[in-house]
Amino acid sequence: MSIRTYQNHTPKLGERVFVDPSAVLIGDIEIGEDSSVWPFTVIRGDMHRIRIGARSSIQDGSVLHITHAGPFNPDGFPLTIGDEVTVGHKVTLHGCTLGNRILVGMGSIVMDGAVVEDDVIIGAGSLVPPGKTLESGFLYVGSPVKQARPLTEKERSFFSYTAGNYVKLKDQHRAESFAG
């Protein structure tokens, strides 16, 4: 794996974190315990901070970045991801805030200043525009996203199940990586 220091910030990994050898992490990044970063993911905290909670999974080919501070946005936007968040394959997250227990479907884009509250599913291929807030407890789909319907109890139970499944999988990958 490529973990690079930038501007005196070195990515910090919590206990039992798995980062695939092909992933790249740069700068001011903190990843919580039992989280995983899968192949060909780029997490670049070079001009602001990135925080990822516990038991979260960032899937293959995703790009995570921030919004820098500048004349059009004096404070910039860090990237914050809560606990038990599953970020699907080839997702782009840019300077946004994701709460806890969220599924971001494959190929989705979440833009600058967007806020995704706890317990949300974002359907595959969706676009969350800059500054939009997704209210807790709903499925959102489309480009741009629209609130489709409330989540079912079965869907709500999926968050912890999926987080646990990826904790087991990353533990298997860690065991094989350290066994050889």
WOWOPE-V604821 format. One record per residue. N is the residue number from 1. RES is the residue in one small letter. SS is DSSP state (helix for helix, strand for strand, loop for the rest). PSI is psi in whole degrees, 0 to 359 (none if undefined). Layout:
<<N,RES,SS,PSI> <N,RES,SS,PSI>>
This chain:
<<1,m,loop,153> <2,s,strand,104> <3,i,strand,116> <4,r,strand,136> <5,t,loop,141> <6,y,strand,130> <7,q,loop,44> <8,n,loop,16> <9,h,strand,122> <10,t,loop,132> <11,p,loop,138> <12,k,strand,127> <13,l,strand,130> <14,g,loop,180> <15,e,loop,138> <16,r,loop,27> <17,v,loop,141> <18,f,strand,127> <19,v,strand,120> <20,d,loop,145> <21,p,loop,337> <22,s,loop,355> <23,a,loop,156> <24,v,strand,125> <25,l,strand,128> <26,i,strand,127> <27,g,strand,218> <28,d,strand,82> <29,i,strand,137> <30,e,strand,131> <31,i,strand,128> <32,g,loop,165> <33,e,loop,147> <34,d,loop,18> <35,s,loop,167> <36,s,strand,145> <37,v,strand,120> <38,w,loop,177> <39,p,loop,141> <40,f,loop,24> <41,t,loop,143> <42,v,strand,126> <43,i,strand,110> <44,r,strand,101> <45,g,strand,61> <46,d,strand,333> <47,m,strand,5> <48,h,strand,177> <49,r,strand,153> <50,i,strand,128> <51,r,strand,128> <52,i,strand,130> <53,g,loop,195> <54,a,loop,150> <55,r,loop,29> <56,s,loop,155> <57,s,strand,126> <58,i,strand,110> <59,q,loop,169> <60,d,loop,133> <61,g,loop,10> <62,s,loop,154> <63,v,strand,123> <64,l,strand,125> <65,h,strand,182> <66,i,loop,177> <67,t,strand,121> <68,h,loop,157> <69,a,loop,136> <70,g,strand,187> <71,p,loop,335> <72,f,loop,349> <73,n,strand,85> <74,p,loop,328> <75,d,loop,349> <76,g,loop,185> <77,f,strand,122> <78,p,loop,174> <79,l,strand,122> <80,t,strand,129> <81,i,strand,131> <82,g,loop,205> <83,d,loop,150> <84,e,loop,46> <85,v,strand,131> <86,t,strand,117> <87,v,strand,114> <88,g,loop,175> <89,h,loop,139> <90,k,loop,40> <91,v,loop,145> <92,t,strand,123> <93,l,strand,124> <94,h,strand,106> <95,g,loop,45> <96,c,loop,174> <97,t,strand,123> <98,l,strand,131> <99,g,loop,215> <100,n,loop,154> <101,r,loop,67> <102,i,strand,144> <103,l,strand,120> <104,v,strand,112> <105,g,loop,156> <106,m,loop,138> <107,g,loop,8> <108,s,loop,160> <109,i,strand,127> <110,v,strand,119> <111,m,loop,177> <112,d,loop,129> <113,g,loop,359> <114,a,loop,149> <115,v,strand,125> <116,v,strand,113> <117,e,loop,173> <118,d,loop,154> <119,d,loop,62> <120,v,strand,142> <121,i,strand,128> <122,i,strand,118> <123,g,loop,154> <124,a,loop,140> <125,g,loop,14> <126,s,loop,156> <127,l,strand,120> <128,v,strand,111> <129,p,loop,163> <130,p,loop,136> <131,g,loop,357> <132,k,loop,143> <133,t,strand,129> <134,l,strand,119> <135,e,loop,143> <136,s,loop,141> <137,g,loop,14> <138,f,strand,159> <139,l,strand,134> <140,y,strand,138> <141,v,strand,157> <142,g,strand,177> <143,s,strand,94> <144,p,loop,160> <145,v,strand,148> <146,k,strand,148> <147,q,strand,120> <148,a,strand,312> <149,r,strand,164> <150,p,strand,152> <151,l,loop,146> <152,t,loop,165> <153,e,helix,323> <154,k,helix,317> <155,e,helix,321> <156,r,helix,323> <157,s,helix,341> <158,f,helix,327> <159,f,helix,306> <160,s,helix,323> <161,y,helix,309> <162,t,helix,318> <163,a,helix,314> <164,g,helix,321> <165,n,helix,317> <166,y,helix,333> <167,v,helix,316> <168,k,helix,315> <169,l,helix,315> <170,k,helix,328> <171,d,helix,321> <172,q,helix,317> <173,h,helix,318> <174,r,helix,317> <175,a,helix,317> <176,e,helix,323> <177,s,helix,321> <178,f,helix,346> <179,a,helix,329> <180,g,loop,none>>
